[in-house]
Amino acid sequence: MSQPSANPTYKLTYFNVKALAEPIRVLFAYGGIDYEDVRFQREEWPAIKPTMPMGQAPVLDVDGIRVHQSVSIARYIAKKVGLSGANDWESLLIDVAVDTVNDLRQKISIAQYEPDEAVKAKKFEVLKSETLPFYLEKLESIAKENNGYLALGKLTWADLYFVGLLDYLNFMIGFDLTTDRPNLKKVVDNVTAIESIKAWIAKRPETEC
Amino acid sequence: MSQPSANPTYKLTYFNVKALAEPIRVLFAYGGIDYEDVRFQREEWPAIKPTMPMGQAPVLDVDGIRVHQSVSIARYIAKKVGLSGANDWESLLIDVAVDTVNDLRQKISIAQYEPDEAVKAKKFEVLKSETLPFYLEKLESIAKENNGYLALGKLTWADLYFVGLLDYLNFMIGFDLTTDRPNLKKVVDNVTAIESIKAWIAKRPETEC
């Protein structure tokens, strides 16, 4: 079983959008870790897709060893940059927060990527009238309990995961999820106030989502 | 931030089915860890749902501290029973395997829980003609490369996760996913041959899924 070196090279490959890769890019920025940020165009995807494990992106090459699954990759990089739990219990509570954000993403995605237009409209109706209010109220109260963070009352990779993903979520639903949610907004502010992340946001390519 | 004790009490609460709780139960069985296996009936769910974090089950009480998110819980228990990675890289590869199995579950669930019958039928058609063959071929080849396991060429919680979930997946799609997939079948055999797991399977309540 080949293993990467102690100081490996990283290459992240994804579409030229934030979406699923952005939490990983934000984690790299936070840790000041160098990596190659490879971005392909949408029209290149059909040729690239068959070369990807499970036909999915993003993928990360670590010393040339390719792995997929964006959340698993983010958890791995979080450990490298000191944003994972100090013990198993802390790691559990961070994972719970990440999975909850990810459940929200999946519920939005199920509506967004529905191929039948009539069914899609109906799914968005349920999403906007039931699912989003429920999730946003819960996440707002989690952020309040944790003093502007999503777990443990302190900065963890759950916060970077949420903020990294937020533009994509907002793009899919057509409004800013943190509107009138001051504690969720505080999570965003806490993350984007970090100098290394602020610098990344200032220099990253402008993309639609 | 309250933390559980070094030797905590565990209470797992779920429907009286295998489904999302069974990987956790299988992990407890493997580690010989005592826990209270609380099972409620479907008709009790409307009353229980509002008491659950995020309105979801299963939940695990650890020394009375309640957590949700079945995959996060399984990862936590896996660490307690020695089935997580020996280092960050191994943990990453296990997480990738778990997330891949979970992607498959979600793709099946999107079809299974589609409320519109005509749309559901169409989703099952795509699932059976495209998604399942693709995933099963990939998983079969992963199991082959890993000598009858899903990661690292050895037993990890990814295998227990897959085998714990399999009856539920099979129930939803109406056939055994390991049919004509000898290496996936080997994953099942490797897990179910473990004495503690064999004993759990022999004594667990008989349920439809």
Contacts between the chains, C-beta under 8 A, distances in Angstrom:
chain1	res1	chain2	res2	distance
A	1	B	152	6.1
A	1	B	153	6.5
A	3	B	87	7.9
A	3	B	89	5.4
A	4	B	89	6.3
A	53	B	138	8.0
A	54	B	100	6.2
A	54	B	103	7.6
A	54	B	138	6.0
A	55	B	134	7.3
A	62	B	89	7.8
A	67	B	92	6.4
A	67	B	93	7.2
A	67	B	96	5.7
A	68	B	96	6.5
A	69	B	95	6.8
A	69	B	96	4.5
A	69	B	99	4.3
A	69	B	100	6.8
A	71	B	95	7.7
A	71	B	99	6.3
A	72	B	92	5.8
A	72	B	95	3.7
A	72	B	96	4.8
A	72	B	98	7.9
A	72	B	99	5.4
A	73	B	92	7.3
A	75	B	91	7.9
A	75	B	92	7.4
A	75	B	95	6.3
A	76	B	88	6.0
A	76	B	89	7.7
A	76	B	91	7.4
A	76	B	92	4.2
A	76	B	95	7.6
A	79	B	88	5.0
A	80	B	88	7.4
A	87	B	3	7.9
A	88	B	76	6.0
A	88	B	79	5.0
A	88	B	80	7.4
A	89	B	3	5.4
A	89	B	4	6.3
A	89	B	62	7.9
A	89	B	76	7.7
A	91	B	75	7.9
A	91	B	76	7.4
A	92	B	67	6.4
A	92	B	72	5.8
A	92	B	73	7.3
A	92	B	75	7.4
A	92	B	76	4.2
A	93	B	67	7.2
A	95	B	69	6.8
A	95	B	71	7.7
A	95	B	72	3.7
A	95	B	75	6.3
A	95	B	76	7.6
A	96	B	67	5.7
A	96	B	68	6.5
A	96	B	69	4.5
A	96	B	72	4.9
A	98	B	72	7.9
A	99	B	69	4.3
A	99	B	71	6.3
A	99	B	72	5.4
A	100	B	54	6.2
A	100	B	69	6.8
A	103	B	54	7.6
A	106	B	106	6.7
A	110	B	110	6.0
A	116	B	119	6.6
A	116	B	122	7.9
A	119	B	116	6.6
A	119	B	119	5.3
A	122	B	116	7.9
A	134	B	55	7.3
A	138	B	53	8.0
A	138	B	54	6.0
A	152	B	1	6.1
A	153	B	1	6.5
